[in-house]
Amino acid sequence: MSVNKVILIGNVGQDPKITYYEGGNCVAQLSLATTEKGYTLQNGTQIPDRTEWHNLIFRGRLGEIVEKYVHKGDKLYVEGKIRTRSYDDQGGIKRYVTEIFVDNMEMLTPRTATPGAGPYAPQAGAAPQPQQPVQPQAAPAQITRRTTCRSNCLTKTKIFGPRRLFMPVGRCF
């Protein structure tokens, strides 16, 4: 038995490059940066931050979602498979490229964190909504919602709380 699974949490380094093929197939490519924080050894030696760059490939409906909602600087959680391919460059030298084919993605950037980008930004000329004070509700425990986009185009909302529920709620976007 073998397992080929990659899990990454990082920041998008560039806006996605989108390619549409015959039949409407969509492929999105982007780079994701993961950073290991630096530290100081007991003898005083400084170890700097180490950043790794990963090439991500999104196919089908997941690629279309990336095209609409993912922008440079966004934080992503991705799961996928690692694949290496080779090609001959213009000089005839064999080159290797390692890519992550993403099966599952979760957008971790808060909706208001990227002003002016994506569908969550306020529309230009829109009247600001009056803000009302939020009344705390008496709940037995704090409940957190997180929306997950999967390549099969179903959106699932995980509700973490006293009961640990997991319920499907419809189609992606």
Contact map, one row per residue, 1 for C-alpha under 8 A:
11100000000000000000000000000000000000000000000000000000000000000000000000000000000000000000000000000000000000000000000000000000000000000000000000000000000000000000000000000
11110000000000000000000000000000000000000000000000000000000000000000000000000000000000000000000000000000000000000000000000000000000000000000000000000000000000000000000000000
11111000000000000000000000000000000000000000000000000000000000000000000000000000000000000000000000000000000000000000000000000000000000000000000000000000000000000000000000000
01111100000000000000000000000000000000000000000000000000000000000000000000000000110000000000000000000000000000000000000000000000000000000000000000000000000000000000000000000
00111110000000000000000000000000000000000000000000000000000000000000000000000011110000000000000000000000000000000000000000000000000000000000000000000000000000000000000000000
00011111000000000000000000000000000000000000000000000000000000000000000000000111110000000000000000010000000000000000000000000000000000000000000000000000000000000000000000000
00001111100000000000000000000000000000000000000000000000000000000000000000001111000000000000000000000000000000000000000000000000000000000000000000000000000000000000000000000
00000111110000000000000000000000010000000000000000000000000000000000000000011110000000000000000000000000000000000000000000000000000000000000000000000000000000000000000000000
00000011111000000000000000000000010000000000000000000000000000000000000000111100000000000000000000000000000000000000000000000000000000000000000000000000000000000000000000000
00000001111100000000000000000001111000000000000000000000000000000000000000111000000000000000000000000000000000000000000000000000000000000000000000000000000000000000000000000
00000000111110000000000000000001110000000000000000000000000000000000000111110000000000000000000000000000000000000000000000000000000000000000000000000000000000000000000000000
00000000011111100000000000000111100000000000000000000000000000000000001111110000000000000000000000000000000000000000000000000000000000000000000000000000000000000000000000000
00000000001111100000000000000111100000000000000000000000000000000000000110000000000000000000000000000000000000000000000000000000000000000000000000000000000000000000000000000
00000000000111110000000000000110000000000000000000000000000000000000001110000000000000000000000000000000000000000000000000000000000000000000000000000000000000000000000000000
00000000000111111000000000000100000000000000000000000000000000000000011100000000000000000000000000000000000000000000000000000000000000000000000000000000000000000000000000000
00000000000001111100000000011100000000000000000000000000000000000110011100000000000000000000000000000000000000000000000000000000000000000000000000000000000000000000000000000
00000000000000111110000000011100000000000000000000000000000000000000000000000000000000000000000000000000000000000000000000000000000000000000000000000000000000000000000000000
00000000000000011111000001111000000000000000000000000000000000100010000000000000000000000000000000000000000000000000000000000000000000000000000000000000000000000000000000000
00000000000000001111100001110000000000000000000000000000000000000000000000000000000000000000000000000000000000000000000000000000000000000000000000000000000000000000000000000
00000000000000000111110111100000000000000000000000000000000000000000000000000000000000000000000000000000000000000000000000000000000000000000000000000000000000000000000000000
00000000000000000011111111000000000000000000000000000000000000000000000000000000000000000000000000000000000000000000000000000000000000000000000000000000000000000000000000000
00000000000000000001111110000000000000000000000000000000000000000000000000000000000000000000000000000000000000000000000000000000000000000000000000000000000000000000000000000
00000000000000000000111110000000000000000000000000000000000000000000000000000000000000000000000000000000000000000000000000000000000000000000000000000000000000000000000000000
00000000000000000001111111000000000000000000000000000000000000000000000000000000000000000000000000000000000000000000000000000000000000000000000000000000000000000000000000000
00000000000000000001111111100000000000000000000000000000001100000000000000000000000000000000000000000000000000000000000000000000000000000000000000000000000000000000000000000
00000000000000000111100111110000000000000000000000000000001110110000000000000000000000000000000000000000000000000000000000000000000000000000000000000000000000000000000000000
00000000000000000111000011111000000000000000000000000000111100110000000000000000000000000000000000000000000000000000000000000000000000000000000000000000000000000000000000000
00000000000000011110000001111100000000000000000000000000111000110110000000000000000000000000000000000000000000000000000000000000000000000000000000000000000000000000000000000
00000000000000011100000000111110000000000000000000000011110000000000000000000000000000000000000000000000000000000000000000000000000000000000000000000000000000000000000000000
00000000000111111000000000011111000000000000000000000011100000000000000000000000000000000000000000000000000000000000000000000000000000000000000000000000000000000000000000000
00000000000111000000000000001111100000000000000000001111000000000000000000000000000000000000000000000000000000000000000000000000000000000000000000000000000000000000000000000
00000000011110000000000000000111110000000000000000001111000000000000000000000000000000000000000000000000000000000000000000000000000000000000000000000000000000000000000000000
00000000011110000000000000000011111000000000000000111100000000000000000000000000000000000000000000000000000000000000000000000000000000000000000000000000000000000000000000000
00000001111000000000000000000001111100000000000000111100000000000000000000000000000000000000000000000000000000000000000000000000000000000000000000000000000000000000000000000
00000000010000000000000000000000111110000000000011110000000000000000000000000000000000000000000000000000000000000000000000000000000000000000000000000000000000000000000000000
00000000000000000000000000000000011111000000000011100000000000000000000000000000000000000000000000000000000000000000000000000000000000000000000000000000000000000000000000000
00000000000000000000000000000000001111100000000111000000000000000000000000000000000000000000000000000000000000000000000000000000000000000000000000000000000000000000000000000
00000000000000000000000000000000000111110000011111000000000000000000000000000000000000000000000000000000000000000000000000000000000000000000000000000000000000000000000000000
00000000000000000000000000000000000011111000011110000000000000000000000000000000000000000000000000000000000000000000000000000000000000000000000000000000000000000000000000000
00000000000000000000000000000000000001111111111000000000000000000000000000000000000000000000000000000000000000000000000000000000000000000000000000000000000000000000000000000
00000000000000000000000000000000000000111111111000000000000000000000000000000000000000000000000000000000000000000000000000000000000000000000000000000000000000000000000000000
00000000000000000000000000000000000000011111100000000000000000000000000000000000000000000000000000000000000000000000000000000000000000000000000000000000000000000000000000000
00000000000000000000000000000000000000011111100000000000000000000000000000000000000000000000000000000000000000000000000000000000000000000000000000000000000000000000000000000
00000000000000000000000000000000000000011111110000000000000000000000000000000000000000000000000000000000000000000000000000000000000000000000000000000000000000000000000000000
00000000000000000000000000000000000000011111111000000000000000000000000000000000000000000000000000000000000000000000000000000000000000000000000000000000000000000000000000000
00000000000000000000000000000000000001111001111100000000000000000000000000000000000000000000000000000000000000000000000000000000000000000000000000000000000000000000000000000
00000000000000000000000000000000000001111000111110000000000000000000000000000000000000000000000000000000000000000000000000000000000000000000000000000000000000000000000000000
00000000000000000000000000000000000011100000011111000000000000000000000000000000000000000000000000000000000000000000000000000000000000000000000000000000000000000000000000000
00000000000000000000000000000000001111100000001111100000000000000000000000000000000000000000000000000000000000000000000000000000000000000000000000000000000000000000000000000
00000000000000000000000000000000001111000000000111110000000000000000000000000000000000000000000000000000000000000000000000000000000000000000000000000000000000000000000000000
00000000000000000000000000000000111100000000000011111000000000000000000000000000000000000000000000000000000000000000000000000000000000000000000000000000000000000000000000000
00000000000000000000000000000000111000000000000001111100000000000000000000000000000000000000000000000000000000000000000000000000000000000000000000000000000000000000000000000
00000000000000000000000000000011110000000000000000111110000000000000000000000000000000000000000000000000000000000000000000000000000000000000000000000000000000000000000000000
00000000000000000000000000000011110000000000000000011111000000000000000000000000000000000000000000110000000000000000000000000000000000000000000000000000000000000000000000000
00000000000000000000000000001111000000000000000000001111100000000000000000000000000000000000000001110000000000000000000000000000000000000000000000000000000000000000000000000
00000000000000000000000000001111000000000000000000000111110000000000000000000000000000000000000000111100000000000000000000000000000000000000000000000000000000000000000000000
00000000000000000000000000111100000000000000000000000011111000000000000000000000000000000000000000111100000000000000000000000000000000000000000000000000000000000000000000000
00000000000000000000000000111000000000000000000000000001111101100100000000000000000000000000000000001110000000000000000000000000000000000000000000000000000000000000000000000
00000000000000000000000011110000000000000000000000000000111111100000000000000000000000000000000000000100000000000000000000000000000000000000000000000010000000000000000000000
00000000000000000000000011100000000000000000000000000000011111110000000000000000000000000000000000000000000000000000000000000000000000000000000000000010000000000000000000000
00000000000000000000000001000000000000000000000000000000001111111000000000000000000000000000000000000000000000000000000000000000000000000000000000000011100000000000000000000
00000000000000000000000000000000000000000000000000000000011111111100000000000000000000000000000000000000000000000000000000000000000000000000000000001110100000000000000000000
00000000000000000100000001110000000000000000000000000000011111111110000000000000000000000000000000000000000000000000000000000000000000000000000000000000000000000000000000000
00000000000000000000000001110000000000000000000000000000000111111111000000000000000000000000000000000000000000000000000000000000000000000000000000000000000000000000000000000
00000000000000000000000000000000000000000000000000000000000011111111110000000000000000000000000000000000000000000000000000000000000000000000000000000000000000000000000000001
00000000000000010000000000010000000000000000000000000000010001111111110000000000000000000000000000000000000000000000000000000000000000000000000000000000000000000000000000000
00000000000000010100000000010000000000000000000000000000000000111111110000000000000000000000000000000000000000000000000000000000000000000000000000000000000000000000000000000
00000000000000000000000000000000000000000000000000000000000000011111110000000000000000000000000000000000000000000000011000000000000000000000000000000000000000000000000000000
00000000000000000000000000000000000000000000000000000000000000001111111000000000000000000000000000000000000000000000011000000000000000000000000000000000000000000000000000000
00000000000000110000000000000000000000000000000000000000000000001111111101000000000000000000000000000000001000000000010000000000000000000000000000000000000000000000000000000
00000000000101110000000000000000000000000000000000000000000000000000111111000000000000000000000000000000000000000000110000000000000000000000000000000000000000000000000000000
00000000001111110000000000000000000000000000000000000000000000000000011111000000000000000000000000000000000000000000000000000000000000000000000000000000000000000000000000000
00000000001111000000000000000000000000000000000000000000000000000000001111100000000000000000000000000000000000000000000000000000000000000000000000000000000000000000000000000
00000000001100000000000000000000000000000000000000000000000000000000011111110000000000000000000000000000001110000100000000000000000000000000000000000000000000000000000000000
00000000111100000000000000000000000000000000000000000000000000000000000011111000000000000000000000000000001110000000000000000000000000000000000000000000000000000000000000000
00000001111100000000000000000000000000000000000000000000000000000000000001111100000000000000000000000000111110000000000000000000000000000000000000000000000000000000000000000
00000011110000000000000000000000000000000000000000000000000000000000000000111110000000000000000000000000111100000000000000000000000000000000000000000000000000000000000000000
00000111100000000000000000000000000000000000000000000000000000000000000000011111000000000000000000000111110000000000000000000000000000000000000000000000000000000000000000000
00001111000000000000000000000000000000000000000000000000000000000000000000001111100000000000000000000111100000000000000000000000000000000000000000000000000000000000000000000
00001110000000000000000000000000000000000000000000000000000000000000000000000111110000000000000000011111000000000000000000000000000000000000000000000000000000000000000000000
00011100000000000000000000000000000000000000000000000000000000000000000000000011111000000000000000011110000000000000000000000000000000000000000000000000000000000000000000000
00011100000000000000000000000000000000000000000000000000000000000000000000000001111100000000000001111000000000000000000000000000000000000000000000000000000000000000000000000
00000000000000000000000000000000000000000000000000000000000000000000000000000000111110000000000001111000000000000000000000000000000000000000000000000000000000000000000000000
00000000000000000000000000000000000000000000000000000000000000000000000000000000011111000000000111100000000000000000000000000000000000000000000000000000000000000000000000000
00000000000000000000000000000000000000000000000000000000000000000000000000000000001111100000000111000000000000000000000000000000000000000000000000000000000000000000000000000
00000000000000000000000000000000000000000000000000000000000000000000000000000000000111110000011110000000000000000000000000000000000000000000000000000000000000000000000000000
00000000000000000000000000000000000000000000000000000000000000000000000000000000000011111000011100000000000000000000000000000000000000000000000000000000000000000000000000000
00000000000000000000000000000000000000000000000000000000000000000000000000000000000001111111111000000000000000000000000000000000000000000000000000000000000000000000000000000
00000000000000000000000000000000000000000000000000000000000000000000000000000000000000111111111000000000000000000000000000000000000000000000000000000000000000000000000000000
00000000000000000000000000000000000000000000000000000000000000000000000000000000000000011111100000000000000000000000000000000000000000000000000000000000000000000000000000000
00000000000000000000000000000000000000000000000000000000000000000000000000000000000000011111100000000000000000000000000000000000000000000000000000000000000000000000000000000
00000000000000000000000000000000000000000000000000000000000000000000000000000000000000011111110000000000000000000000000000000000000000000000000000000000000000000000000000000
00000000000000000000000000000000000000000000000000000000000000000000000000000000000000011111111000000000000000000000000000000000000000000000000000000000000000000000000000000
00000000000000000000000000000000000000000000000000000000000000000000000000000000000001111001111100000000000000000000000000000000000000000000000000000000000000000000000000000
00000000000000000000000000000000000000000000000000000000000000000000000000000000000001111000111110000000000000000000000000000000000000000000000000000000000000000000000000000
00000000000000000000000000000000000000000000000000000000000000000000000000000000000111100000011111000000000000000000000000000000000000000000000000000000000000000000000000000
00000000000000000000000000000000000000000000000000000000000000000000000000000000000111000000001111100000000000000000000000000000000000000000000000000000000000000000000000000
00000000000000000000000000000000000000000000000000000010000000000000000000000000011110000000000111110000000000000000000000000000000000000000000000000000000000000000000000000
00000000000000000000000000000000000000000000000000000111100000000000000000000000011100000000000011111000000000000000000000000000000000000000000000000000000000000000000000000
00000100000000000000000000000000000000000000000000000111100000000000000000000001111000000000000001111100000000000000000000000000000000000000000000000000000000000000000000000
00000000000000000000000000000000000000000000000000000001110000000000000000000001111000000000000000111110000000000000000000000000000000000000000000000000000000000000000000000
00000000000000000000000000000000000000000000000000000001111000000000000000000111100000000000000000011111100000000000000000000000000000000000000000000000000000000000000000000
00000000000000000000000000000000000000000000000000000000010000000000000000000111100000000000000000001111100000000000000000000000000000000000000000000110000000000000000000000
00000000000000000000000000000000000000000000000000000000000000000000000000000111000000000000000000000111110000000000000000000000000000000000000000011110000000000000000000000
00000000000000000000000000000000000000000000000000000000000000000000000000011110000000000000000000000111111000000000000000000000000000000000000000011100000000000000000000000
00000000000000000000000000000000000000000000000000000000000000000000000000011100000000000000000000000001111100000000000000000000000000000000000000111000000000000000000000000
00000000000000000000000000000000000000000000000000000000000000000000010001111000000000000000000000000000111110000000000000000000000000000000000000010000000000000000000000000
00000000000000000000000000000000000000000000000000000000000000000000000001111000000000000000000000000000011111000000000000000000000000000000000000000000000000000000000000000
00000000000000000000000000000000000000000000000000000000000000000000000001110000000000000000000000000000001111101100000000000000000000000000000000000000000000000000000000000
00000000000000000000000000000000000000000000000000000000000000000000000000000000000000000000000000000000000111111100000000000000000000000000000000000000000000000000000000000
00000000000000000000000000000000000000000000000000000000000000000000000000000000000000000000000000000000000011111100000110000000000000000000000000000000000000000000000000000
00000000000000000000000000000000000000000000000000000000000000000000000000000000000000000000000000000000000001111110000110000000000000000000000000000000000000000000000000000
00000000000000000000000000000000000000000000000000000000000000000000000000000000000000000000000000000000000011111110000000000000000000000000000000000000000000000000000000000
00000000000000000000000000000000000000000000000000000000000000000000000001000000000000000000000000000000000011111111110010000000000000000000000000000000000000000000000000000
00000000000000000000000000000000000000000000000000000000000000000000000000000000000000000000000000000000000000011111100010000000000000000000000000000000000000000000000000000
00000000000000000000000000000000000000000000000000000000000000000000000000000000000000000000000000000000000000000111110011000000000000000000000000000000000000000000000000000
00000000000000000000000000000000000000000000000000000000000000000000001000000000000000000000000000000000000000000111111110000000000000000000000000000000000000000000000000000
00000000000000000000000000000000000000000000000000000000000000000001111000000000000000000000000000000000000000000101111110000000000000000000000000000000000000000000000000000
00000000000000000000000000000000000000000000000000000000000000000001100000000000000000000000000000000000000000000000111110000000000000000000000000000000000000000000000000000
00000000000000000000000000000000000000000000000000000000000000000000000000000000000000000000000000000000000000110000111111000000000000000000000000000000000000000000000000000
00000000000000000000000000000000000000000000000000000000000000000000000000000000000000000000000000000000000000110111111111100000000000000000000000000000000000000000000000000
00000000000000000000000000000000000000000000000000000000000000000000000000000000000000000000000000000000000000000001000111110100000000000000000000000000000000000000000000000
00000000000000000000000000000000000000000000000000000000000000000000000000000000000000000000000000000000000000000000000011111100000000000000000000000000000000000000000000000
00000000000000000000000000000000000000000000000000000000000000000000000000000000000000000000000000000000000000000000000001111100000000000000000000000000000000000000000000000
00000000000000000000000000000000000000000000000000000000000000000000000000000000000000000000000000000000000000000000000000111110000000000000000000000000000000000000000000000
00000000000000000000000000000000000000000000000000000000000000000000000000000000000000000000000000000000000000000000000001111111000000000000000000000000000000000000000000000
00000000000000000000000000000000000000000000000000000000000000000000000000000000000000000000000000000000000000000000000000001111100000000000000000000000000000000000000000000
00000000000000000000000000000000000000000000000000000000000000000000000000000000000000000000000000000000000000000000000000000111110000000000000000000000000000000000000000000
00000000000000000000000000000000000000000000000000000000000000000000000000000000000000000000000000000000000000000000000000000011111000000000000000000000000000000000000000000
00000000000000000000000000000000000000000000000000000000000000000000000000000000000000000000000000000000000000000000000000000001111100000000000000000000000000000000000000000
00000000000000000000000000000000000000000000000000000000000000000000000000000000000000000000000000000000000000000000000000000000111110000000000000000000000000000000000000000
00000000000000000000000000000000000000000000000000000000000000000000000000000000000000000000000000000000000000000000000000000000011111000000000000000000000000000000000000000
00000000000000000000000000000000000000000000000000000000000000000000000000000000000000000000000000000000000000000000000000000000001111100000000000000000000000000000000000000
00000000000000000000000000000000000000000000000000000000000000000000000000000000000000000000000000000000000000000000000000000000000111110000000000000000000000000000000000000
00000000000000000000000000000000000000000000000000000000000000000000000000000000000000000000000000000000000000000000000000000000000011111000000000000000000000000000000000000
00000000000000000000000000000000000000000000000000000000000000000000000000000000000000000000000000000000000000000000000000000000000001111100000000000000000000000000000000000
00000000000000000000000000000000000000000000000000000000000000000000000000000000000000000000000000000000000000000000000000000000000000111110000000000000000000000000000000000
00000000000000000000000000000000000000000000000000000000000000000000000000000000000000000000000000000000000000000000000000000000000000011111000000000000000000000000000000000
00000000000000000000000000000000000000000000000000000000000000000000000000000000000000000000000000000000000000000000000000000000000000001111110000000000000000000000000000000
00000000000000000000000000000000000000000000000000000000000000000000000000000000000000000000000000000000000000000000000000000000000000000111110000000000000000000100000000000
00000000000000000000000000000000000000000000000000000000000000000000000000000000000000000000000000000000000000000000000000000000000000000011111000000000000000001100000000000
00000000000000000000000000000000000000000000000000000000000000000000000000000000000000000000000000000000000000000000000000000000000000000011111100000000000000001000000000000
00000000000000000000000000000000000000000000000000000000000000000000000000000000000000000000000000000000000000000000000000000000000000000000111110000000000000111100000000000
00000000000000000000000000000000000000000000000000000000000000000000000000000000000000000000000000000000000000000000000000000000000000000000011111000000000000111000000000000
00000000000000000000000000000000000000000000000000000000000000000000000000000000000000000000000000000000000000000000000000000000000000000000001111100000000011110000000000000
00000000000000000000000000000000000000000000000000000000000000000000000000000000000000000000000000000000000000000000000000000000000000000000000111110000000011100000000000000
00000000000000000000000000000000000000000000000000000000000000000000000000000000000000000000000000000000010000000000000000000000000000000000000011111000001111000000000000000
00000000000000000000000000000000000000000000000000000000000000000000000000000000000000000000000000000001111000000000000000000000000000000000000001111100001111000000000000000
00000000000000000000000000000000000000000000000000000000000001000000000000000000000000000000000000000001110000000000000000000000000000000000000000111110111100000000000000010
00000000000000000000000000000000000000000000000000000000000001000000000000000000000000000000000000000011100000000000000000000000000000000000000000011111111000000000000000000
00000000000000000000000000000000000000000000000000000000001111000000000000000000000000000000000000000011000000000000000000000000000000000000000000001111110000000000000000000
00000000000000000000000000000000000000000000000000000000000010000000000000000000000000000000000000000000000000000000000000000000000000000000000000000111110000000000000000000
00000000000000000000000000000000000000000000000000000000000011000000000000000000000000000000000000000000000000000000000000000000000000000000000000001111111000000000000000110
00000000000000000000000000000000000000000000000000000000000000000000000000000000000000000000000000000000000000000000000000000000000000000000000000001111111100000000000101110
00000000000000000000000000000000000000000000000000000000000000000000000000000000000000000000000000000000000000000000000000000000000000000000000000111100111110000000000111110
00000000000000000000000000000000000000000000000000000000000000000000000000000000000000000000000000000000000000000000000000000000000000000000000000111000011111000000011111000
00000000000000000000000000000000000000000000000000000000000000000000000000000000000000000000000000000000000000000000000000000000000000000000000011110000001111100000011110000
00000000000000000000000000000000000000000000000000000000000000000000000000000000000000000000000000000000000000000000000000000000000000000000000011110000000111110000111000000
00000000000000000000000000000000000000000000000000000000000000000000000000000000000000000000000000000000000000000000000000000000000000000000001111000000000011111001111000000
00000000000000000000000000000000000000000000000000000000000000000000000000000000000000000000000000000000000000000000000000000000000000000000001110000000000001111111100000000
00000000000000000000000000000000000000000000000000000000000000000000000000000000000000000000000000000000000000000000000000000000000000000000111100000000000000111111100000000
00000000000000000000000000000000000000000000000000000000000000000000000000000000000000000000000000000000000000000000000000000000000000000001101000000000000000011111000000000
00000000000000000000000000000000000000000000000000000000000000000000000000000000000000000000000000000000000000000000000000000000000000000000000000000000000000011111100000000
00000000000000000000000000000000000000000000000000000000000000000000000000000000000000000000000000000000000000000000000000000000000000000000000000000000000000111111110000000
00000000000000000000000000000000000000000000000000000000000000000000000000000000000000000000000000000000000000000000000000000000000000000000000000000000000001111011111000000
00000000000000000000000000000000000000000000000000000000000000000000000000000000000000000000000000000000000000000000000000000000000000000000000000000000000111100001111100000
00000000000000000000000000000000000000000000000000000000000000000000000000000000000000000000000000000000000000000000000000000000000000000000000000000000000111100000111110000
00000000000000000000000000000000000000000000000000000000000000000000000000000000000000000000000000000000000000000000000000000000000000000000000000000000011110000000011111000
00000000000000000000000000000000000000000000000000000000000000000000000000000000000000000000000000000000000000000000000000000000000000000000000000000000001110000000001111100
00000000000000000000000000000000000000000000000000000000000000000000000000000000000000000000000000000000000000000000000000000000000000000000000000000000011100000000000111110
00000000000000000000000000000000000000000000000000000000000000000000000000000000000000000000000000000000000000000000000000000000000000000000000000000000111000000000000011111
00000000000000000000000000000000000000000000000000000000000000000000000000000000000000000000000000000000000000000000000000000000000000000000000000001000111000000000000001111
00000000000000000000000000000000000000000000000000000000000000001000000000000000000000000000000000000000000000000000000000000000000000000000000000000000000000000000000000111
